[in-house]
Amino acid sequence: MDTVHARFKEKIGEVLLPGDVFSFSVPPPEGGDCGVKSEKIICGPGFRRNGEEVQVCKSGILRQKPPNLYWIDSQQRRYVPAKGESVIGIVTAKSGDIYKVDVGGSEQASLSYLAFEGATKRNRPNVQVGDLIYGQFTIANKDMEPELVCIDSCGRANGMGVFGADGLLFKVSLGLVRRLLAPQSEIVKDLEKIFPFETVVGLNGRVWVKAKTVQQTLIVANLLETCENMTSQQRQTLFKKVAGGSF
């Protein structure tokens, strides 16, 4: 039977374009239920659900994470906020009890002073214009202003909040960001063998790094930007040259 999973799987590795459609309307077999209700498809970035259809809204290559997560691997640089994604923002203004945060999208996001761990009306967080914020979207759709928080569902910071007193912030493609955030990322592993460094990666294409010295910080940032379009072998050759001091 032509199942929903089969339709997605046969397109893995192929280039999809905005307007392509995957339909969930599978005709039932003779003598019973179609069983499609038991199938569960998780659609990641690049897809939009519309009734009984899943529409492609970004151009790129279809990828899968077993068993049932699918997304479009695109090289776009403009970020579109999505609920639940963690991003690096820059505080641009304070308006009453709300901070305005630049997240690299078409409009700024709002961040309440109460959306920090331990924050109360008397105990307000120390957030200044120009500070870097690592937060998560709770509201992000085309009809409403994006809204950030710096706490998880349990009220804990869990690594979110103001950060980056030192270090370097730079921008990369959204495709490279997903490679850096992948579990056991080869790029990060190979780079850590050269210099010890701290890094914060936002799904909006912003990366913050800090090494022991300013020179090492700049080298790490340059390597991350350079290896974006390299193969694994090319990247390892470059990293070996850097480790040997010939960069």
Accessible surface in RSA format (square Angstrom, percent):
REM  Atomic radii and reference values for relative SASA: ProtOr
REM  Chains: A
REM  Algorithm: Lee & Richards
REM  Probe-radius: 1.40
REM  Slices: 20
REM RES _ NUM      All-atoms   Total-Side   Main-Chain    Non-polar    All polar
REM                ABS   REL    ABS   REL    ABS   REL    ABS   REL    ABS   REL
RES MET A   1   137.92  71.4  57.82  38.3  80.10 190.7  71.94  61.2  65.98  87.4
RES ASP A   2    80.78  56.6  68.49  68.2  12.29  29.1  40.24  94.7  40.54  40.4
RES THR A   3    32.66  23.2  32.66  33.1   0.00   0.0  25.49  34.2   7.17  10.8
RES VAL A   4     0.24   0.2   0.24   0.2   0.00   0.0   0.24   0.2   0.00   0.0
RES HIS A   5    37.91  20.7  37.91  26.3   0.00   0.0  26.36  27.2  11.55  13.4
RES ALA A   6    40.34  37.1  33.54  51.8   6.81  15.5  38.30  53.9   2.04   5.4
RES ARG A   7    44.86  18.8  44.33  22.6   0.53   1.3  19.54  26.7  25.31  15.3
RES PHE A   8     0.00   0.0   0.00   0.0   0.00   0.0   0.00   0.0   0.00   0.0
RES LYS A   9   110.71  54.0  98.38  60.4  12.34  29.4  43.52  39.2  67.20  71.6
RES GLU A  10   119.07  68.4  90.87  68.7  28.20  67.1  40.06  77.5  79.01  64.5
RES LYS A  11    75.08  36.6  75.08  46.1   0.00   0.0  25.40  22.9  49.68  52.9
RES ILE A  12    66.41  37.8  45.98  34.3  20.43  49.2  45.98  33.1  20.43  55.4
RES GLY A  13    43.57  53.7   0.00   N/A  43.57  53.7  19.25  52.8  24.32  54.5
RES GLU A  14    80.76  46.4  75.80  57.3   4.96  11.8  34.32  66.4  46.44  37.9
RES VAL A  15   101.11  66.5  77.83  70.5  23.27  56.1  77.83  67.6  23.27  63.1
RES LEU A  16     7.55   4.2   7.55   5.4   0.00   0.0   7.55   5.3   0.00   0.0
RES LEU A  17   103.31  57.5 103.31  73.9   0.00   0.0 103.31  72.6   0.00   0.0
RES PRO A  18    80.89  59.0  58.23  53.1  22.66  82.4  58.62  48.4  22.27 138.4
RES GLY A  19    57.83  71.3   0.00   N/A  57.83  71.3  37.27 102.3  20.55  46.0
RES ASP A  20    57.16  40.0  52.00  51.8   5.16  12.2  16.10  37.9  41.06  41.0
RES VAL A  21    71.68  47.2  39.39  35.7  32.29  77.8  39.39  34.2  32.29  87.6
RES PHE A  22    15.78   7.9  14.02   8.7   1.76   4.6  15.78   9.6   0.00   0.0
RES SER A  23    32.28  27.3  29.17  38.9   3.11   7.2  24.67  52.5   7.61  10.7
RES PHE A  24    30.55  15.3  24.54  15.2   6.02  15.7  24.54  14.9   6.02  17.2
RES SER A  25    73.54  62.1  53.92  72.0  19.62  45.2  44.70  95.2  28.84  40.4
RES VAL A  26    13.67   9.0   2.03   1.8  11.64  28.1   2.56   2.2  11.11  30.1
RES PRO A  27    98.88  72.1  88.09  80.3  10.79  39.2  94.45  78.0   4.44  27.6
RES PRO A  28    88.05  64.2  70.07  63.9  17.98  65.4  70.07  57.8  17.98 111.8
RES PRO A  29    66.84  48.7  50.76  46.3  16.09  58.5  62.23  51.4   4.61  28.7
RES GLU A  30   180.10 103.4 146.57 110.9  33.53  79.8  68.15 131.8 111.95  91.4
RES GLY A  31    90.05 111.0   0.00   N/A  90.05 111.0  43.89 120.4  46.16 103.4
RES GLY A  32    46.97  57.9   0.00   N/A  46.97  57.9  33.67  92.4  13.29  29.8
RES ASP A  33   121.26  84.9  96.56  96.1  24.70  58.4  31.52  74.2  89.74  89.5
RES CYS A  34    30.30  22.9  23.13  25.8   7.16  16.8   0.16   0.4  30.13  32.5
RES GLY A  35    39.27  48.4   0.00   N/A  39.27  48.4  33.17  91.0   6.10  13.7
RES VAL A  36    19.76  13.0  16.84  15.2   2.92   7.0  17.78  15.4   1.98   5.4
RES LYS A  37   195.17  95.2 161.41  99.0  33.76  80.4 115.73 104.2  79.44  84.6
RES SER A  38   100.97  85.3  63.40  84.6  37.57  86.6  56.08 119.4  44.90  62.9
RES GLU A  39    46.65  26.8  27.05  20.5  19.61  46.7  23.73  45.9  22.92  18.7
RES LYS A  40   138.50  67.6 132.38  81.2   6.12  14.6  80.36  72.3  58.14  61.9
RES ILE A  41    25.83  14.7   0.61   0.5  25.22  60.8   0.61   0.4  25.22  68.4
RES ILE A  42    78.66  44.8  75.64  56.4   3.02   7.3  78.66  56.6   0.00   0.0
RES CYS A  43    50.42  38.1  21.23  23.7  29.18  68.6  15.27  38.7  35.15  37.9
RES GLY A  44    16.50  20.4   0.00   N/A  16.50  20.4  13.28  36.4   3.22   7.2
RES PRO A  45    49.56  36.1  37.32  34.0  12.24  44.5  48.93  40.4   0.63   3.9
RES GLY A  46     3.76   4.6   0.00   N/A   3.76   4.6   0.00   0.0   3.76   8.4
RES PHE A  47    21.73  10.9   0.12   0.1  21.61  56.2   0.23   0.1  21.50  61.5
RES ARG A  48   137.76  57.8 133.40  68.0   4.37  10.4  48.89  66.8  88.87  53.9
RES ARG A  49   145.56  61.1 117.76  60.0  27.80  66.2  50.97  69.7  94.59  57.3
RES ASN A  50    82.67  57.0  75.08  72.6   7.59  18.3   9.13  22.0  73.53  71.1
RES GLY A  51    55.84  68.9   0.00   N/A  55.84  68.9  43.06 118.2  12.78  28.6
RES GLU A  52   105.58  60.6 100.96  76.4   4.62  11.0  47.34  91.6  58.24  47.6
RES GLU A  53    64.28  36.9  64.28  48.6   0.00   0.0  11.08  21.4  53.20  43.4
RES VAL A  54     0.36   0.2   0.36   0.3   0.00   0.0   0.36   0.3   0.00   0.0
RES GLN A  55    50.20  28.1  50.20  36.7   0.00   0.0   6.11  13.0  44.08  33.4
RES VAL A  56     3.93   2.6   0.00   0.0   3.93   9.5   0.00   0.0   3.93  10.7
RES CYS A  57    43.82  33.1  20.88  23.3  22.94  53.9  12.19  30.9  31.63  34.1
RES LYS A  58    40.31  19.7  36.53  22.4   3.78   9.0  26.05  23.4  14.26  15.2
RES SER A  59    56.86  48.1  48.66  64.9   8.20  18.9  13.51  28.8  43.36  60.7
RES GLY A  60    12.02  14.8   0.00   N/A  12.02  14.8  11.74  32.2   0.27   0.6
RES ILE A  61    55.03  31.3  55.03  41.0   0.00   0.0  55.03  39.6   0.00   0.0
RES LEU A  62     0.00   0.0   0.00   0.0   0.00   0.0   0.00   0.0   0.00   0.0
RES ARG A  63    87.87  36.9  87.46  44.6   0.41   1.0  20.31  27.8  67.56  40.9
RES GLN A  64    46.22  25.8  22.58  16.5  23.64  56.3   2.35   5.0  43.87  33.3
RES LYS A  65   110.88  54.1 108.63  66.7   2.25   5.4  67.17  60.5  43.71  46.6
RES PRO A  66   106.02  77.3  89.70  81.8  16.32  59.3  89.81  74.2  16.20 100.7
RES PRO A  67   105.87  77.2  97.31  88.7   8.57  31.1 101.47  83.8   4.41  27.4
RES ASN A  68    25.34  17.5  25.34  24.5   0.00   0.0   1.32   3.2  24.02  23.2
RES LEU A  69    51.02  28.4  51.02  36.5   0.00   0.0  51.02  35.8   0.00   0.0
RES TYR A  70     0.00   0.0   0.00   0.0   0.00   0.0   0.00   0.0   0.00   0.0
RES TRP A  71    55.76  22.4  55.76  27.0   0.00   0.0  53.64  28.6   2.12   3.4
RES ILE A  72     0.48   0.3   0.00   0.0   0.48   1.2   0.00   0.0   0.48   1.3
RES ASP A  73    34.25  24.0  28.91  28.8   5.35  12.6   2.58   6.1  31.68  31.6
RES SER A  74     6.18   5.2   4.25   5.7   1.93   4.4   5.15  11.0   1.03   1.4
RES GLN A  75   108.50  60.7  90.10  65.8  18.40  43.8  61.64 131.2  46.86  35.5
RES GLN A  76    49.32  27.6  36.13  26.4  13.19  31.4  34.70  73.9  14.62  11.1
RES ARG A  77   126.21  53.0 120.54  61.4   5.68  13.5  61.61  84.2  64.60  39.2
RES ARG A  78   140.15  58.8 131.07  66.8   9.08  21.6  73.10  99.9  67.05  40.6
RES TYR A  79     6.51   3.0   6.14   3.5   0.37   1.0   6.14   4.6   0.37   0.5
RES VAL A  80    75.38  49.6  68.30  61.8   7.08  17.1  68.82  59.8   6.56  17.8
RES PRO A  81    27.16  19.8  16.61  15.1  10.55  38.4  16.61  13.7  10.55  65.6
RES ALA A  82    37.57  34.5  34.87  53.8   2.69   6.1  37.57  52.9   0.00   0.0
RES LYS A  83   154.70  75.5 129.75  79.6  24.95  59.4  73.37  66.0  81.32  86.6
RES GLY A  84    41.01  50.6   0.00   N/A  41.01  50.6  26.46  72.6  14.56  32.6
RES GLU A  85    31.25  17.9  29.53  22.3   1.73   4.1  13.66  26.4  17.59  14.4
RES SER A  86    25.14  21.2  23.71  31.6   1.44   3.3   7.75  16.5  17.39  24.4
RES VAL A  87     0.30   0.2   0.19   0.2   0.11   0.3   0.19   0.2   0.11   0.3
RES ILE A  88     0.00   0.0   0.00   0.0   0.00   0.0   0.00   0.0   0.00   0.0
RES GLY A  89     0.34   0.4   0.00   N/A   0.34   0.4   0.00   0.0   0.34   0.8
RES ILE A  90    49.39  28.1  49.39  36.8   0.00   0.0  49.39  35.6   0.00   0.0
RES VAL A  91     1.84   1.2   0.65   0.6   1.19   2.9   0.65   0.6   1.19   3.2
RES THR A  92    51.71  36.8  31.62  32.1  20.09  47.9  33.99  45.6  17.72  26.8
RES ALA A  93    41.24  37.9  39.18  60.5   2.06   4.7  41.24  58.1   0.00   0.0
RES LYS A  94   114.82  56.0  83.57  51.3  31.25  74.4  44.94  40.4  69.88  74.4
RES SER A  95    66.99  56.6  56.17  75.0  10.81  24.9  21.99  46.8  45.00  63.0
RES GLY A  96    60.74  74.9   0.00   N/A  60.74  74.9  43.04 118.1  17.70  39.6
RES ASP A  97    69.50  48.7  64.00  63.7   5.51  13.0  14.90  35.1  54.60  54.5
RES ILE A  98    59.77  34.0  59.69  44.5   0.08   0.2  59.69  43.0   0.08   0.2
RES TYR A  99     5.59   2.6   5.59   3.2   0.00   0.0   1.87   1.4   3.72   4.6
RES LYS A 100    57.52  28.1  57.52  35.3   0.00   0.0  37.45  33.7  20.06  21.4
RES VAL A 101     0.00   0.0   0.00   0.0   0.00   0.0   0.00   0.0   0.00   0.0
RES ASP A 102    44.46  31.1  44.46  44.2   0.00   0.0   4.68  11.0  39.78  39.7
RES VAL A 103     0.38   0.3   0.00   0.0   0.38   0.9   0.00   0.0   0.38   1.0
RES GLY A 104    26.18  32.3   0.00   N/A  26.18  32.3  13.42  36.8  12.76  28.6
RES GLY A 105    23.51  29.0   0.00   N/A  23.51  29.0   0.94   2.6  22.58  50.6
RES SER A 106    91.14  77.0  49.33  65.8  41.80  96.3  33.95  72.3  57.18  80.1
RES GLU A 107    87.65  50.3  76.72  58.0  10.93  26.0  36.02  69.7  51.63  42.2
RES GLN A 108    72.88  40.8  67.26  49.2   5.62  13.4  27.20  57.9  45.68  34.6
RES ALA A 109     0.00   0.0   0.00   0.0   0.00   0.0   0.00   0.0   0.00   0.0
RES SER A 110    11.06   9.3  11.06  14.8   0.00   0.0   4.01   8.5   7.05   9.9
RES LEU A 111     0.18   0.1   0.00   0.0   0.18   0.4   0.18   0.1   0.00   0.0
RES SER A 112    34.64  29.3  33.08  44.2   1.56   3.6  24.32  51.8  10.32  14.5
RES TYR A 113     8.11   3.8   8.11   4.6   0.00   0.0   3.44   2.6   4.66   5.7
RES LEU A 114    83.49  46.5  71.76  51.3  11.74  29.5  72.04  50.6  11.45  30.8
RES ALA A 115     8.75   8.0   5.36   8.3   3.40   7.7   8.55  12.0   0.20   0.5
RES PHE A 116    19.26   9.6  15.27   9.5   3.98  10.4  15.40   9.3   3.86  11.0
RES GLU A 117    82.92  47.6  57.43  43.4  25.49  60.7  23.23  44.9  59.69  48.7
RES GLY A 118    52.21  64.4   0.00   N/A  52.21  64.4  39.42 108.2  12.79  28.6
RES ALA A 119    18.89  17.4   0.82   1.3  18.07  41.1   3.01   4.2  15.88  42.1
RES THR A 120    69.83  49.7  66.97  67.9   2.86   6.8  65.22  87.6   4.61   7.0
RES LYS A 121   162.04  79.1 147.05  90.2  14.99  35.7  89.42  80.5  72.63  77.4
RES ARG A 122   237.79  99.8 202.32 103.1  35.47  84.5  79.39 108.5 158.40  96.0
RES ASN A 123    92.67  63.9  87.57  84.6   5.10  12.3  24.24  58.4  68.42  66.1
RES ARG A 124   103.39  43.4  81.12  41.4  22.27  53.0  35.60  48.7  67.79  41.1
RES PRO A 125    30.91  22.5  11.21  10.2  19.69  71.6  23.21  19.2   7.70  47.8
RES ASN A 126   120.67  83.2  97.67  94.4  23.00  55.4  39.61  95.3  81.06  78.3
RES VAL A 127    11.37   7.5   0.25   0.2  11.12  26.8   0.25   0.2  11.12  30.2
RES GLN A 128   106.60  59.6 104.80  76.6   1.80   4.3  41.38  88.1  65.22  49.5
RES VAL A 129    97.34  64.1  71.67  64.9  25.66  61.8  71.67  62.3  25.66  69.6
RES GLY A 130    48.50  59.8   0.00   N/A  48.50  59.8  27.91  76.6  20.58  46.1
RES ASP A 131    36.98  25.9  32.79  32.6   4.19   9.9   4.42  10.4  32.57  32.5
RES LEU A 132    22.03  12.3  20.31  14.5   1.72   4.3  20.31  14.3   1.72   4.6
RES ILE A 133     0.38   0.2   0.18   0.1   0.20   0.5   0.18   0.1   0.20   0.5
RES TYR A 134    45.36  21.2  45.36  25.8   0.00   0.0  22.55  16.9  22.80  28.1
RES GLY A 135     0.33   0.4   0.00   N/A   0.33   0.4   0.00   0.0   0.33   0.7
RES GLN A 136    57.60  32.2  57.60  42.1   0.00   0.0   0.45   1.0  57.16  43.3
RES PHE A 137     2.67   1.3   0.00   0.0   2.67   7.0   0.00   0.0   2.67   7.7
RES THR A 138    50.84  36.2  43.04  43.6   7.80  18.6  43.32  58.2   7.51  11.4
RES ILE A 139    50.16  28.5  47.76  35.6   2.40   5.8  50.16  36.1   0.00   0.0
RES ALA A 140    18.16  16.7   0.04   0.1  18.12  41.2   0.89   1.3  17.27  45.7
RES ASN A 141    77.80  53.7  56.88  55.0  20.93  50.4  40.75  98.1  37.06  35.8
RES LYS A 142   196.27  95.8 149.42  91.7  46.85 111.6 107.49  96.7  88.78  94.6
RES ASP A 143   118.83  83.2  83.47  83.1  35.37  83.6  33.45  78.7  85.39  85.2
RES MET A 144    99.84  51.7  90.60  60.0   9.24  22.0  73.90  62.8  25.94  34.4
RES GLU A 145    73.94  42.5  59.88  45.3  14.06  33.5  24.74  47.9  49.20  40.2
RES PRO A 146     4.83   3.5   4.83   4.4   0.00   0.0   4.83   4.0   0.00   0.0
RES GLU A 147    68.69  39.4  68.69  52.0   0.00   0.0   8.33  16.1  60.36  49.3
RES LEU A 148     1.46   0.8   0.57   0.4   0.90   2.3   0.57   0.4   0.90   2.4
RES VAL A 149    25.44  16.7  25.44  23.0   0.00   0.0  25.44  22.1   0.00   0.0
RES CYS A 150     0.99   0.7   0.27   0.3   0.72   1.7   0.27   0.7   0.72   0.8
RES ILE A 151    40.67  23.1  37.57  28.0   3.09   7.5  37.57  27.1   3.09   8.4
RES ASP A 152    41.85  29.3  31.64  31.5  10.21  24.2  21.78  51.3  20.08  20.0
RES SER A 153   123.35 104.2  73.59  98.2  49.76 114.6  59.33 126.3  64.02  89.7
RES CYS A 154   104.94  79.4  72.51  80.9  32.43  76.2  25.25  64.0  79.69  85.9
RES GLY A 155    31.09  38.3   0.00   N/A  31.09  38.3  20.61  56.6  10.48  23.5
RES ARG A 156   149.70  62.9 149.70  76.3   0.00   0.0  37.57  51.3 112.14  68.0
RES ALA A 157    24.01  22.1  23.92  36.9   0.09   0.2  23.92  33.7   0.09   0.2
RES ASN A 158   115.23  79.5  82.48  79.7  32.75  78.9  16.56  39.8  98.68  95.4
RES GLY A 159    71.77  88.5   0.00   N/A  71.77  88.5  41.23 113.2  30.54  68.4
RES MET A 160    23.71  12.3  10.88   7.2  12.84  30.6  10.09   8.6  13.63  18.1
RES GLY A 161     8.72  10.8   0.00   N/A   8.72  10.8   7.78  21.4   0.94   2.1
RES VAL A 162    68.30  44.9  37.82  34.2  30.48  73.4  37.82  32.9  30.48  82.7
RES PHE A 163    43.69  21.9  28.32  17.5  15.37  40.0  39.82  24.1   3.87  11.1
RES GLY A 164    23.25  28.7   0.00   N/A  23.25  28.7   0.62   1.7  22.63  50.7
RES ALA A 165   109.24 100.4  62.89  97.1  46.35 105.4  76.21 107.3  33.03  87.5
RES ASP A 166    88.95  62.3  79.42  79.1   9.53  22.5  23.07  54.3  65.88  65.7
RES GLY A 167    40.51  50.0   0.00   N/A  40.51  50.0   4.66  12.8  35.85  80.3
RES LEU A 168    59.18  33.0  58.04  41.5   1.14   2.9  59.18  41.6   0.00   0.0
RES LEU A 169    51.46  28.7  28.29  20.2  23.17  58.2  28.29  19.9  23.17  62.4
RES PHE A 170    24.80  12.4  15.46   9.6   9.35  24.3  24.80  15.0   0.00   0.0
RES LYS A 171    84.02  41.0  72.22  44.3  11.80  28.1  71.75  64.6  12.27  13.1
RES VAL A 172     2.61   1.7   1.33   1.2   1.27   3.1   2.61   2.3   0.00   0.0
RES SER A 173     1.76   1.5   1.76   2.4   0.00   0.0   1.76   3.8   0.00   0.0
RES LEU A 174     5.88   3.3   5.68   4.1   0.20   0.5   5.68   4.0   0.20   0.5
RES GLY A 175     1.54   1.9   0.00   N/A   1.54   1.9   0.40   1.1   1.14   2.5
RES LEU A 176     1.09   0.6   0.00   0.0   1.09   2.7   0.23   0.2   0.85   2.3
RES VAL A 177     0.48   0.3   0.48   0.4   0.00   0.0   0.48   0.4   0.00   0.0
RES ARG A 178    47.45  19.9  38.83  19.8   8.63  20.5  31.12  42.5  16.33   9.9
RES ARG A 179    90.22  37.9  83.17  42.4   7.06  16.8  49.34  67.4  40.89  24.8
RES LEU A 180    12.36   6.9   1.85   1.3  10.52  26.4   1.85   1.3  10.52  28.3
RES LEU A 181    79.95  44.5  54.11  38.7  25.84  65.0  57.31  40.3  22.64  60.9
RES ALA A 182    44.52  40.9  34.14  52.7  10.38  23.6  39.31  55.4   5.21  13.8
RES PRO A 183   109.09  79.5  84.35  76.9  24.74  89.9  95.53  78.9  13.56  84.3
RES GLN A 184   133.83  74.8 111.44  81.4  22.39  53.3  49.44 105.2  84.39  64.0
RES SER A 185    11.69   9.9   3.10   4.1   8.58  19.8   6.87  14.6   4.82   6.8
RES GLU A 186   105.98  60.8 100.39  75.9   5.59  13.3  41.14  79.6  64.84  52.9
RES ILE A 187     5.22   3.0   5.20   3.9   0.02   0.1   5.20   3.7   0.02   0.1
RES VAL A 188    29.17  19.2  29.15  26.4   0.03   0.1  29.17  25.3   0.00   0.0
RES LYS A 189   100.53  49.0  97.18  59.6   3.34   8.0  57.62  51.9  42.90  45.7
RES ASP A 190    20.58  14.4  18.37  18.3   2.21   5.2   4.99  11.7  15.59  15.5
RES LEU A 191     0.12   0.1   0.12   0.1   0.00   0.0   0.12   0.1   0.00   0.0
RES GLU A 192    94.34  54.2  77.59  58.7  16.75  39.9  20.92  40.5  73.42  59.9
RES LYS A 193   168.46  82.2 128.68  79.0  39.77  94.7  90.66  81.6  77.80  82.9
RES ILE A 194    30.39  17.3   7.34   5.5  23.05  55.6   9.70   7.0  20.69  56.2
RES PHE A 195    31.62  15.8  31.62  19.6   0.00   0.0  31.62  19.2   0.00   0.0
RES PRO A 196    77.57  56.5  70.17  64.0   7.40  26.9  75.75  62.5   1.82  11.3
RES PHE A 197    29.57  14.8   2.68   1.7  26.89  70.0   7.86   4.8  21.71  62.1
RES GLU A 198   104.48  60.0  99.56  75.3   4.92  11.7  42.26  81.7  62.22  50.8
RES THR A 199    52.68  37.5  28.39  28.8  24.29  57.9  26.85  36.1  25.83  39.1
RES VAL A 200    35.50  23.4  31.86  28.8   3.63   8.8  35.50  30.8   0.00   0.0
RES VAL A 201    14.88   9.8   8.62   7.8   6.26  15.1   8.62   7.5   6.26  17.0
RES GLY A 202     0.00   0.0   0.00   N/A   0.00   0.0   0.00   0.0   0.00   0.0
RES LEU A 203    48.72  27.1  44.14  31.6   4.59  11.5  44.14  31.0   4.59  12.3
RES ASN A 204     0.28   0.2   0.00   0.0   0.28   0.7   0.00   0.0   0.28   0.3
RES GLY A 205     0.00   0.0   0.00   N/A   0.00   0.0   0.00   0.0   0.00   0.0
RES ARG A 206    23.96  10.1  23.96  12.2   0.00   0.0   2.21   3.0  21.75  13.2
RES VAL A 207     0.13   0.1   0.13   0.1   0.00   0.0   0.13   0.1   0.00   0.0
RES TRP A 208    15.43   6.2  15.43   7.5   0.00   0.0  14.46   7.7   0.97   1.6
RES VAL A 209     0.34   0.2   0.34   0.3   0.00   0.0   0.34   0.3   0.00   0.0
RES LYS A 210    71.97  35.1  70.04  43.0   1.93   4.6  30.47  27.4  41.50  44.2
RES ALA A 211     9.74   9.0   0.16   0.2   9.58  21.8   2.93   4.1   6.81  18.0
RES LYS A 212   164.09  80.1 125.03  76.7  39.07  93.0  80.39  72.4  83.70  89.2
RES THR A 213    69.74  49.6  61.69  62.5   8.05  19.2  67.56  90.7   2.18   3.3
RES VAL A 214   118.60  78.0 112.92 102.2   5.68  13.7 114.97  99.9   3.63   9.8
RES GLN A 215   128.80  72.0 124.07  90.7   4.73  11.3  35.62  75.8  93.18  70.7
RES GLN A 216    43.22  24.2  43.22  31.6   0.00   0.0   6.31  13.4  36.91  28.0
RES THR A 217    10.83   7.7  10.69  10.8   0.14   0.3   6.76   9.1   4.07   6.2
RES LEU A 218    85.80  47.8  85.37  61.1   0.43   1.1  85.39  60.0   0.41   1.1
RES ILE A 219    29.69  16.9  29.69  22.1   0.00   0.0  29.69  21.4   0.00   0.0
RES VAL A 220     0.09   0.1   0.09   0.1   0.00   0.0   0.09   0.1   0.00   0.0
RES ALA A 221     4.22   3.9   4.22   6.5   0.00   0.0   4.22   5.9   0.00   0.0
RES ASN A 222    69.04  47.6  67.80  65.5   1.24   3.0   8.67  20.9  60.37  58.3
RES LEU A 223     0.00   0.0   0.00   0.0   0.00   0.0   0.00   0.0   0.00   0.0
RES LEU A 224     4.17   2.3   4.17   3.0   0.00   0.0   4.17   2.9   0.00   0.0
RES GLU A 225    78.62  45.1  65.19  49.3  13.43  32.0  23.28  45.0  55.34  45.2
RES THR A 226    65.77  46.8  47.31  48.0  18.46  44.0  37.87  50.9  27.90  42.2
RES CYS A 227     0.00   0.0   0.00   0.0   0.00   0.0   0.00   0.0   0.00   0.0
RES GLU A 228    28.09  16.1  22.32  16.9   5.77  13.7   4.82   9.3  23.27  19.0
RES ASN A 229   139.05  95.9 104.94 101.4  34.11  82.1  38.39  92.4 100.66  97.3
RES MET A 230    52.61  27.2  41.90  27.7  10.70  25.5  42.85  36.4   9.75  12.9
RES THR A 231    81.42  57.9  73.86  74.9   7.56  18.0  77.87 104.6   3.55   5.4
RES SER A 232    51.06  43.1  43.42  57.9   7.64  17.6  34.83  74.2  16.23  22.7
RES GLN A 233   143.44  80.2 138.65 101.3   4.79  11.4  43.95  93.5  99.49  75.5
RES GLN A 234    98.51  55.1  91.68  67.0   6.83  16.3  32.74  69.7  65.77  49.9
RES ARG A 235     6.56   2.8   6.56   3.3   0.00   0.0   0.00   0.0   6.56   4.0
RES GLN A 236    80.08  44.8  78.74  57.5   1.33   3.2  16.57  35.3  63.51  48.2
RES THR A 237    68.30  48.6  66.16  67.1   2.13   5.1  48.74  65.5  19.55  29.6
RES LEU A 238    27.61  15.4  25.53  18.3   2.08   5.2  26.87  18.9   0.75   2.0
RES PHE A 239     8.54   4.3   7.94   4.9   0.61   1.6   8.24   5.0   0.30   0.9
RES LYS A 240   154.83  75.5 143.10  87.8  11.73  27.9  89.85  80.9  64.98  69.2
RES LYS A 241   115.89  56.5 110.46  67.8   5.43  12.9  59.78  53.8  56.12  59.8
RES VAL A 242     9.87   6.5   1.82   1.6   8.06  19.4   1.82   1.6   8.06  21.9
RES ALA A 243    69.92  64.3  35.48  54.8  34.44  78.3  38.70  54.5  31.22  82.7
RES GLY A 244    68.90  85.0   0.00   N/A  68.90  85.0  35.64  97.8  33.26  74.5
RES GLY A 245    67.17  82.8   0.00   N/A  67.17  82.8  34.38  94.3  32.79  73.4
RES SER A 246    79.60  67.3  52.49  70.0  27.11  62.5  54.98 117.1  24.63  34.5
RES PHE A 247   118.31  59.2  52.38  32.4  65.93 171.6  79.58  48.3  38.73 110.8
END  Absolute sums over single chains surface
CHAIN  1 A    13896.1      10696.0       3200.1       7469.8       6426.3
END  Absolute sums over all chains
TOTAL         13896.1      10696.0       3200.1       7469.8       6426.3
